[in-house]
């Protein structure tokens, strides 16, 4: 496990926050993989500031198994870290640093696996897919999927290494992120009733979103295998107004839907747009220019793998576990499943409860368990 921790220390030092480039990390990983004998492909972003990486070790004419992870991490600003977030700190069996759990720990274990596989003869190939901008909507992996769609032989199975405590996860919710732009009429705040307050419009929409959420919680589909067993609607950002003495004519509300695999998102979008149209209709008599438009920021599909699928049984043999689970957070797994018809599960070290927080950590015990799983995979591919 020492090798995995050493690699993790180097990975954490790369400041791959989603808004920044990941190229330094990707180039370092590419050189390491090629030194182990892997063939690699870079799939850059449109502006060239970032890149996905796909690597293969072993016979190219056979399917093999793909490990998948994302290189980006969430920001640290505004969080009360007790140390440098981008320097690995080892203490009491825990490894602290941004991305240790989500999900550079799994990437470190994967790179250590390629090192151990170097020079061995494999009967089936080992693949690694690293993407960018997962944290902002699984954006980068889509270009990687376009490349993989043209491969003459695709991987047989995919293991996404998000933190699941090393439990095999067969399903996760899908996500659609949306933005509502409210257009009102400005005026002096002493004459507030003569204007149309765009913040109030956003508030009315928010009330409608909460009403829909309550209906989903009480009457909607439930699956108790999830931490939150119903489809959720969450408002995360509201921006409007320039000064207290001006009735604001613009306001933006960003919100998201995290839906169960068996809950199609389209009817929910229809219901939300109906709420928005109703708000505008009530206002247009007095304010003909009133407007409320809703646009999609990003989306990714749910993952829904049959618990009896071959990939589930296969990964269980690697972990030695008997149970499976479902998770409320999302991964690129749904995209691999939907766009490439690739049997996929999620299984990786660490806890999502430690992700995105100050003093994020992964335990040495969890990393060791991941190393054991990947060593079992290497034996299976030999």
C-alpha positions in Angstrom: 0.0 0.0 0.0 3.0 2.3 0.4 3.2 2.8 -3.4 -0.5 3.8 -3.5 -0.1 6.4 -0.7 3.0 7.8 -2.4 1.1 8.2 -5.7 -1.9 9.7 -3.8 0.5 12.3 -2.3 1.6 13.3 -5.7 -2.0 13.4 -7.1 -3.3 15.6 -4.3 -0.6 18.1 -5.0 -2.0 18.8 -8.4 -4.6 21.6 -7.9 -7.2 20.2 -10.3 -10.2 22.3 -9.2 -12.8 22.1 -12.0 -12.4 25.7 -13.0 -8.6 25.1 -13.6 -6.6 23.0 -16.0 -5.9 19.4 -15.3 -3.2 19.0 -17.9 -0.3 18.8 -15.4 -1.9 15.8 -13.7 -2.9 14.2 -16.9 0.6 14.5 -18.5 2.2 13.1 -15.3 -0.3 10.2 -15.3 0.3 9.6 -19.0 4.0 9.3 -18.6 3.7 6.9 -15.7 1.2 4.7 -17.6 3.4 4.6 -20.7 6.4 3.7 -18.5 4.4 0.7 -17.4 3.8 -0.3 -21.0 0.3 1.0 -21.5 -0.9 2.6 -24.7 -2.6 6.0 -24.0 -4.9 8.4 -25.8 -5.5 12.0 -24.9 -8.9 13.4 -25.6 -8.7 17.2 -25.1 -11.4 19.7 -24.3 -12.5 22.1 -27.1 -10.3 24.9 -25.8 -7.3 22.6 -25.1 -7.1 23.6 -21.4 -8.1 20.1 -20.2 -8.0 16.6 -21.3 -9.4 13.1 -20.7 -7.0 10.2 -20.7 -7.7 6.6 -21.9 -5.1 3.9 -21.3 -4.9 0.2 -22.2 -2.4 -2.5 -21.0 -2.7 -5.9 -22.6 -4.1 -7.4 -25.8 -6.0 -4.8 -27.9 -8.2 -7.3 -29.6 -10.0 -8.4 -26.4 -12.5 -6.5 -24.2 -11.0 -6.5 -20.7 -12.1 -4.3 -17.7 -12.1 -0.6 -17.5 -11.5 1.5 -14.3 -13.0 4.9 -14.4 -12.4 8.1 -12.4 -12.4 11.9 -12.6 -9.4 14.1 -12.2 -11.1 17.2 -11.0 -11.9 18.2 -7.4 -14.2 20.8 -5.8 -12.9 24.2 -4.5 -11.5 24.7 -1.0 -12.3 28.5 -0.7 -14.5 29.3 2.3 -13.7 26.1 4.1 -11.9 25.8 7.4 -9.0 23.4 6.6 -6.6 22.7 9.4 -3.8 22.2 6.9 -2.9 22.8 3.3 -5.7 21.1 1.3 -3.2 20.2 -1.5 -0.6 18.5 0.7 -1.3 15.0 1.9 -1.2 14.7 5.7 -1.1 11.3 7.3 -2.5 11.1 10.8 -4.1 8.3 12.9 -4.7 6.0 10.0 -6.2 8.7 7.9 -4.9 10.5 4.8 -6.1 14.1 4.6 -6.3 16.3 1.5 -8.6 17.6 -1.2 -9.7 14.7 -3.4 -8.4 11.9 -1.2 -11.9 10.4 -1.0 -13.4 12.0 -4.1 -11.6 10.4 -5.9 -7.9 10.5 -6.2 -7.5 7.6 -3.7 -9.0 5.3 -6.3 -6.9 6.8 -9.1 -3.8 6.3 -7.0 -4.7 2.6 -6.4 -5.3 2.2 -10.2 -2.0 3.6 -11.1 -0.2 1.4 -8.6 -2.0 -1.5 -10.2 -0.7 -0.6 -13.7 2.8 -0.5 -12.1 2.4 -4.0 -10.7 1.0 -5.2 -14.1 4.0 -3.9 -16.0 5.8 -6.7 -17.8 3.1 -9.3 -17.1 1.4 -11.2 -19.8 -2.4 -10.5 -19.6 -5.0 -12.6 -21.3 -7.5 -9.6 -21.1 -6.6 -5.9 -21.1 -6.7 -3.5 -18.2 -8.1 -0.1 -19.1 -8.2 3.2 -17.3 -10.4 6.2 -18.2 -9.7 9.6 -16.5 -12.1 12.5 -17.2 -12.3 16.2 -16.4 -15.2 18.3 -15.2 -17.1 15.5 -13.6 -17.9 17.7 -10.6 -19.7 20.2 -12.7 -22.0 17.8 -14.5 -19.9 14.9 -16.0 -19.0 17.2 -18.9 -15.6 16.1 -20.0 -16.3 12.3 -20.2 -18.7 12.9 -23.1 -15.8 13.6 -25.4 -14.1 10.5 -24.2 -17.2 8.4 -24.8 -17.3 9.7 -28.4 -13.7 8.4 -28.9 -14.6 5.1 -27.2 -17.6 4.6 -29.4 -15.2 4.2 -32.3 -13.1 1.5 -30.7 -13.1 -1.8 -32.5 -13.3 -3.6 -29.2 -14.9 -2.0 -26.1 -14.3 -2.9 -22.5 -16.4 -5.8 -21.2 -17.1 -4.2 -17.8 -16.6 -0.8 -16.2 -15.9 -0.1 -12.5 -16.3 3.6 -11.5 -14.3 4.1 -8.4 -16.3 6.7 -6.6 -16.3 6.4 -2.8 -18.7 3.6 -1.8 -16.9 2.1 1.2 -15.9 -0.7 -1.2 -19.5 -1.8 -1.5 -20.6 -2.8 -5.0 -23.2 -0.2 -6.1 -25.6 -1.0 -8.9 -27.6 2.2 -9.3 -27.5 5.9 -8.7 -29.8 8.8 -9.4 -29.7 11.0 -12.5 -29.3 14.7 -12.3 -30.6 17.7 -14.3 -29.3 21.1 -13.4 -31.4 24.1 -14.4 -31.4 27.9 -14.3 -34.5 30.1 -14.1 -34.0 33.7 -15.4 -36.7 36.1 -14.0 -37.3 39.4 -15.8 -39.1 42.1 -13.9 -39.5 45.9 -14.1 -37.2 48.1 -12.1 -38.2 51.3 -10.2 -37.3 53.3 -7.1 -38.0 51.2 -4.0 -40.1 54.0 -2.5 -42.5 53.2 -5.4 -42.1 49.4 -5.1 -45.7 48.4 -6.2 -45.1 50.2 -9.5 -42.3 47.8 -10.4 -42.1 44.1 -10.8 -39.6 42.6 -8.3 -37.7 39.8 -10.1 -36.6 38.4 -6.7 -40.2 38.0 -5.8 -40.8 36.1 -9.0 -37.9 33.7 -8.2 -39.4 33.3 -4.7 -42.8 32.4 -6.3 -41.0 29.8 -8.5 -39.2 28.4 -5.5 -42.5 28.0 -3.7 -43.7 26.0 -6.7 -40.6 23.8 -6.6 -41.1 23.1 -3.0 -44.7 22.2 -3.7 -43.6 19.7 -6.4 -40.9 18.3 -4.0 -43.5 17.7 -1.3 -45.7 15.9 -3.8 -42.7 13.7 -4.8 -41.9 12.9 -1.2 -45.5 12.0 -0.3 -46.9 10.5 -3.5 -43.9 9.8 -5.7 -41.9 6.7 -6.4 -39.9 5.4 -3.4 -36.8 3.1 -3.3 -35.6 2.5 0.3 -32.2 1.3 -1.0 -31.2 5.0 -1.4 -30.2 7.3 1.5 -32.9 9.6 0.2 -35.5 7.3 -1.2 -37.4 9.7 -3.5 -36.6 12.1 -6.3 -35.4 15.5 -5.0 -35.5 19.1 -6.2 -33.0 21.4 -4.6 -32.4 25.1 -5.1 -28.7 26.0 -4.6 -28.0 29.5 -5.9 -30.1 32.7 -6.1 -28.7 36.0 -7.5 -30.6 39.2 -8.0 -30.6 42.9 -7.3 -28.0 45.7 -7.4 -29.0 48.0 -4.5 -31.6 48.0 -1.7 -33.3 51.1 -3.0 -33.9 49.6 -6.5 -36.7 47.1 -7.3 -34.6 44.5 -9.1 -35.5 43.7 -12.7 -33.3 40.5 -12.9 -33.0 37.5 -10.8 -31.5 34.0 -11.4 -32.3 30.9 -9.5 -30.2 27.7 -10.1 -31.7 24.4 -9.0 -31.4 20.7 -9.7 -33.4 17.5 -9.9 -31.9 14.3 -8.7 -34.2 11.6 -9.9 -34.5 7.9 -9.3 -33.8 5.7 -12.3 -37.5 4.7 -12.5 -38.6 8.4 -12.4 -38.3 10.0 -15.9 -37.2 13.6 -15.6 -39.3 15.0 -18.5 -42.7 15.1 -16.6 -41.0 17.0 -13.8 -39.6 19.5 -16.2 -43.0 19.9 -17.7 -44.5 20.5 -14.3 -41.8 23.1 -13.4 -42.3 25.0 -16.7 -46.0 25.0 -16.1 -45.3 26.6 -12.7 -43.2 29.2 -14.4 -45.8 29.9 -17.1 -48.5 30.3 -14.5 -46.4 33.0 -12.6 -45.9 35.0 -15.8 -49.5 34.7 -16.9 -50.6 36.2 -13.6 -48.3 39.2 -14.0 -48.6 40.0 -17.7 -51.8 42.0 -17.3 -49.9 44.7 -15.3 -46.4 44.0 -16.6 -46.5 43.0 -20.3 -42.7 42.5 -20.4 -42.6 40.0 -17.5 -40.6 36.9 -18.3 -39.4 33.7 -16.7 -37.3 31.3 -18.8 -35.9 28.0 -17.7 -32.8 26.6 -19.3 -30.7 23.4 -18.7 -27.2 23.8 -17.4 -26.2 20.2 -17.4 -27.5 16.7 -17.0 -26.5 13.1 -16.8 -28.6 9.9 -16.7 -29.2 7.6 -13.8 -27.3 4.3 -13.5 -29.5 1.2 -13.2 -27.7 -2.1 -13.4 -29.6 -5.3 -12.8 -28.5 -6.8 -9.5 -28.2 -10.2 -11.2 -26.0 -8.8 -14.0 -22.7 -10.5 -14.8 -20.7 -7.4 -13.9 -22.2 -7.4 -10.4 -21.3 -11.0 -9.7 -17.8 -10.3 -11.2 -17.0 -7.3 -9.0 -18.4 -9.1 -5.9 -15.8 -11.8 -6.5 -13.1 -9.1 -6.5 -14.3 -7.5 -3.2 -15.4 -10.6 -1.4 -18.6 -8.8 -0.5 -22.1 -10.2 -0.7 -24.3 -7.1 -0.6 -25.0 -4.4 -3.1 -26.2 -0.8 -2.7 -27.6 2.3 -4.4 -26.4 5.9 -4.1 -28.0 9.3 -4.4 -25.0 11.0 -5.9 -24.1 10.6 -9.5 -21.2 9.4 -11.6 -20.2 9.0 -15.3 -21.4 5.4 -15.0 -24.9 6.2 -16.3 -23.3 7.7 -19.5 -21.2 4.6 -20.1 -24.2 2.5 -19.6 -26.6 4.5 -21.8 -24.2 5.6 -24.6 -21.9 2.6 -24.9 -24.2 -0.1 -23.5 -21.3 -0.9 -21.1 -22.2 -3.0 -18.0 -21.2 -0.8 -15.1 -21.0 -0.7 -11.3 -19.6 1.8 -8.9 -17.1 0.6 -6.3 -14.4 2.5 -4.7 -12.6 3.4 -1.4 -13.7 6.0 1.1 -16.9 7.7 2.1 -19.0 10.3 0.2 -19.7 11.7 3.6 -16.1 13.0 3.7 -16.2 14.4 0.2 -16.4 18.2 -0.5 -15.8 19.0 3.2 -12.8 20.7 4.9 -10.2 18.1 6.0 -11.5 15.6 3.5 -9.8 12.2 4.2 -9.7 8.6 3.3 -8.6 5.9 5.7 -5.5 3.7 5.0 -7.7 0.7 5.6 -10.0 1.7 2.8 -7.1 2.2 0.4 -5.7 -1.2 1.4 -9.1 -2.8 0.6 -9.1 -1.1 -2.8 -5.6 -2.4 -3.5 -6.8 -5.9 -2.6 -9.7 -5.6 -5.0 -7.5 -4.4 -7.8 -5.0 -7.1 -7.2 -7.8 -9.7 -7.5 -8.7 -8.0 -10.8 -5.1 -8.4 -12.0 -5.2 -12.1 -11.2 -8.4 -12.4 -13.1 -7.0 -10.7 -16.2 -3.8 -12.8 -16.2 
